[in-house]
Amino acid sequence: MKKLYLYLIYPLFTIWFASQANILNENLSIAGSKPNMYYIFIIWAISLVIAFSIGMHKCIHKSIHSKLLIPLLSIACLLFLVAVLLPYQPELNFLISELHINLSFIGLFLLLIVISLMIISLKMTYYIYPYDFYLVFIYICALGIFGANYMSVNSLVEIFLAIILPIYLVHLGEKL
């Protein structure tokens, strides 16, 4: 059931949700701010946290630094969920929209750091080659998409990371 969720249900929902905005020029916050999409945005955010929880479950508990990483992961998810609860409507409330953007960015950045630290920690204990290089490749691809759009986060970057990272983590967890 977990693989059905990660490989089919969650990616299709993510792609459908992202298609509510211009994938190359707008981000998921804009899709979530469209009429009648706010609650769907919240449901998508919860589904994202579930996908990452499924992806990281085996890996994070086998990490020698799990006592540090689990609270950091919880903080990252909490920041992201709080950001989604704050409506992104810069024309109506600029400060709340800026807070939304900053919390989303900090949550994502913290999540990427947690994943990177977890990989480093796992590498100390397990033979995870080539999964350590796969993570670097995923990050480079995300940066390439980010840079190709004039250093702007768009839905394509968000879709890529949101779908690929949980699947990558499940595969890594199966290798351990």
C-alpha positions as CSV (number, residue, x, y, z in Angstrom):
1,M,0.0,0.0,0.0
2,K,2.9,2.4,0.8
3,K,4.4,1.9,-2.7
4,L,1.0,2.4,-4.4
5,Y,0.8,5.7,-2.5
6,L,4.4,6.8,-3.3
7,Y,4.4,5.6,-6.9
8,L,0.9,6.4,-8.1
9,I,-1.5,8.2,-5.8
10,Y,0.8,10.9,-4.4
11,P,2.6,11.7,-7.7
12,L,-0.7,12.0,-9.7
13,F,-2.2,14.2,-7.0
14,T,0.9,16.4,-6.9
15,I,1.0,16.7,-10.7
16,W,-2.7,17.5,-10.8
17,F,-2.4,20.1,-8.1
18,A,0.6,21.7,-9.7
19,S,-1.2,21.9,-13.0
20,Q,-3.6,24.3,-11.5
21,A,-0.9,27.0,-12.0
22,N,1.8,27.5,-14.7
23,I,4.3,24.8,-13.9
24,L,7.3,26.8,-15.4
25,N,6.5,30.3,-14.1
26,E,4.5,29.9,-10.9
27,N,5.0,27.9,-7.7
28,L,2.6,25.7,-5.8
29,S,1.8,28.5,-3.4
30,I,0.2,30.3,-6.3
31,A,-1.7,27.2,-7.2
32,G,-2.9,27.0,-3.6
33,S,-4.0,30.6,-3.6
34,K,-6.4,30.2,-6.5
35,P,-10.1,30.1,-5.8
36,N,-11.3,26.9,-4.1
37,M,-7.7,25.5,-3.9
38,Y,-6.7,26.5,-0.4
39,Y,-8.0,23.4,1.3
40,I,-6.6,21.2,-1.5
41,F,-3.3,22.9,-0.9
42,I,-3.5,21.9,2.8
43,I,-4.4,18.3,1.8
44,W,-1.5,18.2,-0.6
45,A,0.9,19.5,2.1
46,I,-0.3,16.7,4.5
47,S,0.2,14.2,1.7
48,L,3.7,15.5,1.2
49,V,4.5,15.1,4.8
50,I,3.1,11.5,4.7
51,A,5.2,10.7,1.6
52,F,8.4,11.9,3.3
53,S,7.5,10.1,6.5
54,I,7.1,6.9,4.5
55,G,10.3,7.6,2.6
56,M,12.4,8.4,5.7
57,H,11.0,5.8,8.1
58,K,13.6,3.0,7.6
59,C,16.5,5.3,6.9
60,I,16.2,7.7,9.8
61,H,15.8,5.0,12.4
62,K,19.0,3.2,11.2
63,S,21.0,6.4,11.2
64,I,23.5,6.7,14.1
65,H,22.3,10.3,14.5
66,S,18.6,9.6,14.6
67,K,18.2,11.4,18.0
68,L,19.3,14.6,16.3
69,L,17.7,14.1,12.9
70,I,14.1,13.1,14.0
71,P,13.5,16.4,15.8
72,L,15.0,18.4,12.9
73,L,12.7,16.5,10.5
74,S,9.7,17.2,12.7
75,I,10.6,20.9,12.8
76,A,11.0,21.0,9.0
77,C,7.6,19.4,8.5
78,L,6.0,21.7,11.0
79,L,7.5,24.8,9.3
80,F,6.2,23.6,6.0
81,L,2.7,22.8,7.3
82,V,2.5,26.2,9.1
83,A,3.6,27.9,5.9
84,V,0.8,26.2,4.0
85,L,-1.8,27.3,6.5
86,L,-0.8,30.9,5.9
87,P,-2.5,32.0,2.7
88,Y,-0.2,33.3,0.0
89,Q,-2.0,36.4,-1.2
90,P,0.7,39.1,-1.6
91,E,-1.8,41.7,-3.0
92,L,-4.0,41.3,0.1
93,N,-1.5,40.7,2.9
94,F,2.1,41.1,2.0
95,L,3.5,40.3,5.5
96,I,1.7,37.0,5.8
97,S,2.7,36.1,2.2
98,E,6.3,36.8,3.0
99,L,6.1,34.7,6.1
100,H,4.6,31.9,4.0
101,I,7.5,32.1,1.6
102,N,10.2,32.2,4.3
103,L,8.7,29.4,6.3
104,S,8.4,27.3,3.2
105,F,12.0,28.0,2.2
106,I,13.4,27.3,5.7
107,G,11.4,24.1,6.0
108,L,12.6,22.9,2.6
109,F,16.2,23.8,3.3
110,L,16.1,22.1,6.7
111,L,14.6,19.0,5.1
112,L,17.3,18.9,2.5
113,I,19.9,19.3,5.3
114,V,18.3,16.5,7.3
115,I,18.4,14.2,4.3
116,S,22.0,15.0,3.6
117,L,23.1,14.5,7.2
118,M,21.2,11.3,7.3
119,I,23.0,10.0,4.2
120,I,26.4,11.0,5.7
121,S,25.4,9.2,8.9
122,L,24.2,6.1,7.1
123,K,27.4,6.1,5.1
124,M,29.4,5.8,8.3
125,T,27.6,2.5,9.2
126,Y,26.3,1.0,5.9
127,Y,27.6,0.5,2.4
128,I,25.2,2.7,0.5
129,Y,27.1,3.3,-2.7
130,P,25.7,4.5,-5.2
131,Y,22.8,6.0,-3.2
132,D,25.1,8.8,-1.8
133,F,25.9,9.8,-5.4
134,Y,22.2,9.6,-6.5
135,L,21.3,12.2,-3.8
136,V,24.0,14.6,-5.2
137,F,22.6,14.0,-8.7
138,I,19.0,14.7,-7.5
139,Y,20.2,18.0,-5.9
140,I,22.1,19.0,-9.0
141,C,19.1,18.4,-11.2
142,A,16.9,20.4,-8.8
143,L,19.4,23.3,-8.9
144,G,19.5,23.0,-12.7
145,I,15.8,23.4,-12.9
146,F,16.0,26.2,-10.4
147,G,18.8,28.0,-12.3
148,A,17.2,27.4,-15.7
149,N,14.2,29.5,-14.5
150,Y,16.4,32.5,-13.6
151,M,17.0,31.4,-10.0
152,S,13.3,31.2,-9.2
153,V,11.4,28.4,-7.5
154,N,8.7,27.1,-9.8
155,S,6.3,24.2,-9.6
156,L,8.6,22.0,-11.7
157,V,11.3,22.2,-9.0
158,E,8.8,21.5,-6.3
159,I,7.2,18.6,-8.2
160,F,10.6,17.1,-8.9
161,L,11.8,17.2,-5.3
162,A,8.4,16.3,-3.8
163,I,8.1,13.1,-5.9
164,I,11.7,12.0,-6.4
165,L,13.1,12.3,-2.8
166,P,10.5,10.1,-1.0
167,I,10.9,7.4,-3.7
168,Y,14.7,7.7,-3.4
169,L,14.5,7.3,0.4
170,V,12.3,4.2,0.2
171,H,14.8,2.6,-2.2
172,L,17.7,3.5,0.1
173,G,15.8,2.1,3.1
174,E,15.2,-1.2,1.3
175,K,19.0,-1.4,0.7
176,L,19.8,-1.1,4.4
